[in-house]
């Protein structure tokens, strides 16, 4: 099956000199790979296992919580990803904002007697042996995919090596895989099924949660959402986690144009939820220069979650070293960078393993040296939506090739082009490579955890009991140590010293906690909406069935709404932080929307004690150079004391007082320790 899948993919990469007639035929009739896909799915493009589709995978839409998605949101695009050897169909459920891949029930959790049950003692050895076999099979599948010899050794380390390390991976803290393995082992020994734990010290049951955060490249712009390296990792590791009895939960929270502030720096708990085991940072493309220091706020935001991660992984080695100096003693820290370095990015030779052909070409530059027809082939190979949804036809006047989006079934023109296919965005093969590297890392961690369970199987005469006690004590000690004092980057980042004490309401999607909610002066809800720039992105992605979830929803306040109010849950603890943000619009700002700091157009106030106390706020000032977030300085502490008489009725209120409307997507305040 793998050989067939990659052979079909190779049909697109074998020659850059194919005729325009050949390309047009592929654009109209779709490749043999696509026909195989359509035959298996009846042409349904709504998604498969939540991490990419393939010829051998059944639908699992009945497992998707469609009500959890915004109205009209696509679940996933018709991505055609490699099917790895011996991989079973991946079933998942949507739970607490994550795609949770189902797992088997270990013998010690299947019997109410727990560790002491005779069935558990009898069944544990065979279960652990089968789990180890599953890990070995998943590792071998990755090696086979990238060529069992030279390329696989360069990417995953030499076969049989005692302590291999994946290409581009660095260890910043001491034995980070061991630290992660302890978290995995503790989760495996949980008596609770996935999602039934308390989310605090005991964790969220038998579940290992990985949260990906970052900007447009991490979000997969230009590709299908299911092709992002987050879900490529899930495809590589979830089958082995399933056999080990541990549900792997994954979500890609990256947002186009996103930065640490205000998203995961101030509002980390809102976005990724209260319980994370491994958090991934990928903001390099949008954070540099004066904003580079913001990453420490992300670190502190993750470490102050109710169930903080055991590991932090940076898709940038330099940032991992930068913040590892201060935090590596408190959490496992790793960096991954340059997985593609040293490989030929524009080589489509059949001598290369199929996933390495045209690994990351710059199609615009490729056109200059190879012509328009080669550019079309390049795009169709790098971007699956281009292959599925787009055709290039000669313009009637200029004769140059022009791209258009067509319905793959009816042939009807739908639009001008699929968005996000920029040279700086990774294509699906580079996403697949990054996901393979991270998946192999998780498999090594799982292998270590299973070895711990085997060693501690009957330690002290009580199966797993002594091991679980030891692991839980280590976790409690790490948690009791708390988060170290902040460093220099935090001092240069607004309100970084308050991370962990900030309240947040955000319209950003995806996020785990309930979204920003505003009501008008009559008590009617003001629905979240998208401004022109962001709604255009969503429309174009929907036309190409790309399935992206990252949308900057916001509240539009018009003069007719009067005072629009947002409940500040838990009230305001002090005047140290009160911030309001608007969705970034780039150069396409609507002139009818007032800037939040525009005098005479916007008014702000705080109300409390069931509306009996009102505190007018002066126009805010920009927090940083982005001019997306604004803070209110000089708020009287004495005035705030009156608002705190009834914490459950404290509100932040906004009013459009001029002729323009107002938009905001974040409200952040100092709530105090949660």
C-alpha positions, 0 to 999 in steps of 0.5 A: 500500500505504501509503495503504491501511494508513493508511486502515485505521488511520484507521478507528479514529481518525475518530470519538470518538462511535462507538456501543458496538455498533460498538466491540463489533463491532470487538472481536469481529471485529477491524478490517479492518486486522487481517483484512488482517493475519490473511489475510496471516499465517494468524493467526500472531502470533509475529512478522514482521521483528523490528521489527513486522508488516504486510500485505506482510511474510513470516514470518522465524521461520526466521531467529530463534534461538529457542534464544537466548530463555528457554523459552516466550518470545514472539518478538514480538506481532502488531503492525501497523505502517505499511509504508513506500513501496518497503520490501522485507521485512526479513530478520534473524538473531539474532547476539550478542544483536542483531537483525542485518538482512541486507545486500548484499555490496559488490564490494570484499568479494565478491572475494578480491582486495579493493580491488585486484580488477578486479571491485571497481574496476569495480563500486564506482561503480554500487554506491555510486550504488545505495546513495545512491538507497536512502538518498534513497528511505528519506528520502522514504518517511519524509516521505511517511508524515508528509505531504510538506509541513508536518508532514514539514518540521517533523519532518525539516527542510525538503526540500532543506535543506543541513544539516537537523536533526530535530525535538527533536535537538540537537548537543552535540559538534562535528559529531557526524554526521561522527564517526558517518559515519566509523565507518560508512565504516570499517565499510563498508570492512571485509573481514570480513562482519558478525559476523566481525570481532575486535570490537576495533580492527577492529570487528565486520565490516560491521555497525553496532550500535545499543544502546538502554538505559532504563526501561519506556517505552523497553522499550515497556510497554503496546505490543508489543515490536516497536513500540518506537522502537528497531525503528521506527528499524530499519524506517526505516533498515535497507533503505538500510543493506542496499543500502549493504552494511552490516548494521544490528544493533539491540536494545532492552535497556531494562528496566521500572523500570530505572536506570543502577545496576546495569544498564548502569552497572556491568554495561554490557558484560554487557548490551550486549556488547563492541562497540557503535557508537551507544548510546542512554540513556533513563532520565529517567523513573526517574532524578531527584533523588539518582539523577540523577547516575548517568548519568555511570556509563553514559557511562563504561561505554559508553566503556570497552567493548572496541569503544566507541561512536562516538556517545552519544545521550540521549533527554533534551536536558538530560542530553546537555548535562550530561555533554557538558561533559566528554565531548563531545571524546571521543565524538559526543554528541547529545540528542533530546527533545520530538519531540511538542511543538507537536503536538496530542496528542489531535486525531484529525481526518482533516485530520491525516496518519494517524500524527499522529492521536491521537498521545499522548492521555491516555485516562483524562483523555479519558474524563472529557471524552468518556465511556466509549465514547470512552475505549475508542476512545482505548485501542484506537487508542493501544495495539495490544494493546488493539485485538487482544486486549481487549474492553470489555463492560458489567458485569452489576451496575454497567453500567460497561464492563469490559475483558477479554482474549480470544483473537482467534481462539477468543473465549475469555477469557484474562485481565483486561487487558493490562499497562503501558497507563499515561498516562506510557507512549508509545503506538505512534504516539509510538514510531513518531515517535521511531523515524522521527526516529532513523531519519532521523538514521541515514540522514543519517549513512549519506549522509555515509559514502557521500559519503566513499567516493565522494570517496576512491574512487581517492585515491592511486591505490589504491581506498579504501586511503588512505581506510581508512588515514586512518579507521583512524588517526583511530579509533586516535587516539581510542581511544588518548586514553582516557576523561577523568577522571571528573566530579562526578556520578561522584564522587557515584555508587557505584563509578563511578570503577571502571567499566571495571574491574568484573566482573559476573554478572547475571540481567537479560534481555536481555543479551549475555554469559552470565547469572548462574549459581549452583550449590548445595553439591552442585554442582547448578545453581540455575536462574534464576527470577522472583519473584512480582511479576516473574513476574506481569508476564511472564504478563500480557504473554504472555497479550496476546502482547506479546513483551517481553524485559525480565525480572528473572531471579534466583537463589532460594537456599533453606535446602536449597541450603546454600552457593550459589556464583557464580564471580567470573571473573578473581578480585578485584583489590582490596577496593574493590568487592563488591556484591550486588543483589536484583530490585526488587519495589516494594510487592509484596515477598514476606514469605518472602524475606529482605532481603539485609541482614537479620541472622540470615537471610543469610550471605555468604562468599568462597572461593578456592584450590579452596575451601581459603581462606574469608573470611566477610563481614559483612552488607552495607549499602545502596549508595544510596536504592534499597535494591536493591544492598548492598555489603560494606565493611571487607573486609581487603586482606590476607585478599583476597590469599589468595583471589587465589592462584588467580583461576579458583577465586574464588567469592562464596557465599550461604546462607539460614540462617534460615527465609526464602529469599534472592534475588539478581540481580547480583554485582559485584566489582572485577576490575581492568583487563580 
